[in-house]
Amino acid sequence: MSKRDYMNTSVQEPPLDYSFKSIQMIQDLVSEEPRTGLRPVKHSKSGKSLTQSLWLNNNVLNDLKDFNQVVSQLLQHPENLAWIDLSFNDLTTIDPVLTTFFNLSVLYLHGNGIHRLGEVNKLAVLPRLRSLTLHGNPIEEEKGYRQYVLCNLPRITTFDFSGVTKADRSTAEVWKRMNIKPKKVRVKQDVL
């Protein structure tokens, strides 16, 4: 990798945009042409995109099978992926593959079919995640939805396109104390 390629890999670069393409499987991205925007996406000498943003919104994806392999074929620096938009698809879970992108700071999952609030816990391992959307999923109807997410993802600064305030953090902390039982620590006693 040349220093120039690395320097050109940036969130400021236009996204690799596969939105509104009726994509059913991640593997389809390899043969599909991305949308073109006002500014073209820059490419490395090997033909891979030099961007940190991947938009897959408004498709019909129901899983992320082969996501790592396909992203590695499309992006020169998949490890630098910072923004993934998977909104308005048919996803019912948060695939663990998303937790392998440690530079991910923006993740859009709104308008899917995620129905277990506990799915959010998977994202706690992402150290740079700051912006997350989940509205429009069945989990949004769960009591304490916003508080649960903010408790489990304390580094989030924007949730469902709203800034997270100090009051939100306080409310989430109170909610946590009232609703999440601490794990009991079992003390072994020596039997004489």
Disulfide bonds with the S-S distance in Angstrom:
none
